[in-house]
Amino acid sequence: MSLSPAVLLLLAGGLLGVLGGLAAALRNAVRADRLARRIRAVRLARGAVVTGAGPEGPVVVRAIAALGNAIGRSGLLSARTLADFEQTLAASGFRRGNGLGLFIGSKLVLMAALPLIALLLTRALALATLSRAGLALAAAVIGMLAPDFGTRWLRRRYVRRLQRGLPDALDLMVICSEAGLALEATINRVAIEIRHAHPEVAQELDLTAHELRIITDSRIALQNAGARTGLEDLKRLGTTLIQTIQFGTPLSQALRTLAAEMRQEMLARFEARAARLPVLLTLPMIVFILPCVFLVVAGPAILQVVRLASH
């Protein structure tokens, strides 16, 4: 059965509306969570008592997270798979709330919703049965892998922000160490001061400070920061702090040297990125600029040749 173009257009518009609504809901949930964390941080800084956290995100997001949490508790997924998911989310900056449940639930919802949408569209287009089955299978695979790709993108963005803010945090740690603060107090103070400028760095330092209070062996707590994110700069910071504890080297001098090295590496990355610009601009110049130059230079001669040929 084939449908009219008006019905197909209506179905496509409805699909775009649903996808746009889901994207807007997720964006509003992220903004609301960010605002709630800032308000909580301000209240904690002022000494106010924070009562419990409210529901996280809109109803749709909470329902998807509840579905994912139920699947995680049911035993359908192995403990190693859940640990891998948690490690991936932790490396992306999600360490609280319903991050794991939302990740698993979004996989299930997309695996079920996208094939249904593909079947409806292929039925409206009156495609063959084999083509409909293939497109539905491809939609299921896309729905299963889409949260993974989204998490990888979030992890890359999280790591870039950590790299950008870590040298500033090291400069503040140098100031605090020269003022006479101990290592744990230095990390805690820098996490508070840099919270608004670089919240990702503040989150890692705050978690490291909590682990230093709980774990008896400080070396494990200092190594966990690099192990959580996989960032080489945090691993070097943990190694530097461990060496200062073991060998008694001055903390401010070691941090100042490490901050200078990180800024030099950042400058080298910027220079390498700038050196790639001529190669990246070659194709746009060939496609957009050279035709204009050819018209300006050779245009009058071509017009003159055409005029002479016509006479």
C-alpha positions in Angstrom: 0.0 0.0 0.0 1.5 3.3 -1.1 0.7 6.6 0.6 0.3 10.0 -0.9 3.2 12.6 -0.8 1.2 14.6 1.8 1.0 11.7 4.2 4.7 11.0 3.7 5.5 14.6 4.4 3.4 14.5 7.5 5.2 11.4 8.7 8.6 12.9 8.1 7.6 16.1 9.9 6.3 14.1 12.9 9.5 12.1 13.0 11.6 15.3 13.0 9.4 16.8 15.7 9.8 13.7 17.9 13.6 13.7 17.5 13.8 17.4 18.1 11.7 17.1 21.2 14.0 14.4 22.6 17.1 16.4 21.8 15.5 19.5 23.5 14.6 17.4 26.5 18.1 16.0 26.9 19.6 19.5 26.5 17.2 21.0 29.1 18.1 18.1 31.4 21.8 18.8 31.1 21.3 22.5 31.7 19.1 21.8 34.7 21.6 19.4 36.2 24.4 21.9 35.7 22.4 24.7 37.4 21.5 22.4 40.3 25.1 21.5 40.8 26.1 25.1 40.8 23.4 26.0 43.3 24.5 23.1 45.5 28.1 24.2 45.3 27.2 27.7 46.4 25.1 26.5 49.3 27.8 24.2 50.4 30.3 27.0 50.2 28.1 29.2 52.4 27.5 26.4 54.9 23.9 25.9 54.1 22.3 22.5 54.6 21.4 20.9 51.3 18.4 18.6 51.7 18.4 15.8 49.0 18.5 16.1 45.4 15.3 16.3 43.4 14.4 14.2 40.5 17.0 14.4 37.7 15.6 15.7 34.4 12.2 15.5 32.9 9.8 12.5 33.1 11.1 10.9 29.8 14.7 11.0 30.9 13.8 9.6 34.4 11.7 6.8 32.8 14.6 5.8 30.4 17.0 5.8 33.4 14.7 3.7 35.5 14.4 1.2 32.6 18.2 1.0 32.3 18.6 0.6 36.1 16.1 -2.2 36.1 18.0 -4.0 33.3 21.3 -3.5 35.2 19.9 -5.0 38.4 18.2 -7.9 36.6 21.4 -9.7 35.9 21.1 -9.7 32.1 24.3 -7.9 31.8 27.5 -9.3 33.4 29.4 -7.4 36.1 32.3 -6.9 33.8 30.0 -5.2 31.2 28.5 -2.9 33.8 32.0 -2.1 35.1 33.1 -1.2 31.5 30.1 1.0 31.1 30.8 2.7 34.4 34.4 3.2 33.4 33.4 4.8 30.1 30.9 7.1 31.8 33.5 8.0 34.5 36.0 8.9 31.8 33.3 11.2 30.3 32.6 13.0 33.6 29.5 11.1 34.6 30.0 9.8 38.1 26.7 10.4 39.9 23.0 10.2 39.3 21.4 8.0 36.8 24.2 8.1 34.2 24.6 4.3 33.9 20.8 3.7 33.8 20.3 6.5 31.2 23.1 5.0 29.1 21.6 1.4 29.1 18.1 2.7 28.8 18.9 4.9 25.8 20.4 1.9 24.1 17.3 -0.2 24.6 14.9 2.6 23.6 16.8 3.5 20.5 17.2 -0.2 19.5 13.4 -0.5 19.7 12.3 2.9 18.4 14.5 3.3 15.3 13.6 -0.1 13.7 9.9 0.7 14.2 10.3 4.1 12.6 12.3 2.5 9.7 9.5 -0.1 9.2 6.9 2.6 9.1 8.8 4.7 6.6 9.7 1.7 4.4 6.1 0.6 4.4 5.0 4.1 3.4 7.5 4.0 0.6 6.2 0.5 -0.5 9.7 -1.1 -0.5 10.3 -4.8 -0.8 10.2 -7.0 2.2 14.0 -7.7 2.1 14.8 -4.0 1.9 12.5 -3.3 4.8 14.1 -6.0 7.0 17.6 -4.7 6.1 16.8 -1.1 6.9 15.2 -2.2 10.2 18.3 -4.2 11.1 20.5 -1.3 10.2 18.4 1.1 12.3 18.7 -1.3 15.3 22.5 -1.4 15.0 22.5 2.4 14.8 20.3 2.7 17.8 22.6 0.3 19.8 25.8 2.1 18.8 24.5 5.7 19.0 25.0 6.1 22.8 28.5 4.7 22.5 29.4 7.3 19.8 27.8 10.1 22.0 29.8 9.0 25.0 33.0 9.0 23.0 32.3 12.5 21.9 31.6 13.6 25.4 34.8 11.9 26.6 36.9 13.8 24.0 35.3 17.0 25.0 35.9 16.3 28.7 39.5 15.4 28.1 40.1 18.6 26.1 38.6 20.7 28.9 40.8 19.0 31.4 43.9 19.6 29.3 42.9 23.3 28.9 42.3 23.9 32.6 45.0 21.8 34.2 47.9 24.3 33.8 45.8 27.0 35.6 45.1 24.5 38.4 48.8 23.8 38.8 49.6 27.5 39.0 47.1 27.8 41.9 48.6 24.7 43.5 52.0 26.4 43.4 50.6 29.4 45.1 48.9 27.3 47.8 52.0 25.2 48.4 54.2 28.3 48.7 51.7 29.6 51.3 52.3 26.6 53.5 49.3 24.4 52.8 49.7 20.7 52.9 49.0 18.5 49.8 45.4 17.6 50.7 44.5 21.1 51.7 46.1 22.4 48.5 44.1 20.1 46.3 40.9 20.9 48.2 41.5 24.7 48.0 42.3 24.7 44.3 39.2 22.6 43.6 37.1 25.2 45.3 38.7 28.2 43.7 38.7 26.8 40.1 35.2 25.4 40.3 33.6 28.1 38.1 36.4 28.6 35.6 37.2 24.9 35.0 34.5 22.7 36.5 35.9 19.5 35.0 39.3 20.0 36.7 37.6 21.0 39.9 35.6 17.7 39.8 38.7 15.6 39.4 40.6 17.5 42.2 37.6 17.3 44.5 37.3 13.5 44.0 41.1 13.2 44.6 40.8 15.2 47.8 38.0 12.9 49.0 40.0 9.8 48.2 43.1 11.2 50.1 40.9 11.5 53.2 39.5 8.0 52.8 42.3 5.8 51.4 45.2 5.2 53.8 47.8 4.9 50.9 48.0 8.3 49.3 49.8 6.9 46.2 46.6 5.0 45.2 44.5 8.1 45.5 46.9 10.1 43.4 47.1 7.4 40.7 43.3 7.0 40.5 42.9 10.5 38.9 44.9 9.4 35.8 43.4 5.9 35.8 39.8 7.3 35.8 40.2 9.6 32.8 43.1 8.1 31.0 44.6 11.5 30.6 48.4 11.5 30.4 48.7 14.9 32.1 46.8 13.7 35.2 49.0 10.6 35.3 52.1 12.8 35.3 50.6 15.0 38.0 50.0 12.0 40.2 53.5 10.6 39.5 55.0 14.0 40.4 53.0 14.3 43.7 54.0 10.7 44.6 57.7 11.5 44.0 57.5 14.6 46.2 56.0 12.5 49.0 58.6 9.7 48.6 61.8 11.7 48.1 60.9 15.0 49.9 61.4 17.3 46.9 59.8 20.7 47.2 56.2 20.6 46.1 56.1 24.1 44.6 59.2 23.6 42.5 57.9 20.3 41.1 54.5 21.7 40.3 56.0 24.8 38.7 58.2 22.7 36.4 55.2 20.5 35.5 53.0 23.5 34.7 55.7 25.0 32.4 56.0 21.6 30.6 52.2 21.4 30.1 52.0 24.9 28.8 54.9 24.2 26.4 53.1 21.1 25.2 49.9 23.0 24.7 51.7 25.6 22.7 53.3 22.8 20.6 49.8 21.4 19.9 48.6 24.8 18.8 51.6 25.2 16.5 51.0 21.7 15.0 47.3 22.6 14.5 48.3 25.9 12.8 50.8 24.1 10.6 48.0 21.9 9.3 45.9 24.9 8.2 47.6 25.3 4.7 46.9 21.7 3.9 43.3 22.0 5.0 42.8 25.2 3.1 44.0 23.8 -0.2 40.7 22.2 -1.2 38.6 25.3 -0.4 41.1 27.5 -2.3 40.9 25.2 -5.4 37.1 25.0 -5.3 36.1 28.6 -4.3 39.0 31.0 -4.9 40.8 29.8 -8.0 37.7 29.9 -10.2 37.1 33.6 -9.2 40.8 34.4 -9.9 40.5 32.7 -13.3 37.4 34.7 -14.2 39.0 38.0 -13.1 42.3 37.3 -15.0 41.1 35.5 -18.1 37.6 36.8 -18.3 38.4 40.0 -20.4 40.6 38.0 -22.8 37.9 35.4 -23.3 35.3 38.1 -24.0 37.7 39.8 -26.5 38.3 36.4 -28.3 34.5 35.8 -28.4 33.9 39.3 -29.8 36.6 38.9 -32.5 35.3 35.5 -33.4 31.8 36.8 -33.9 33.0 39.5 -36.3 
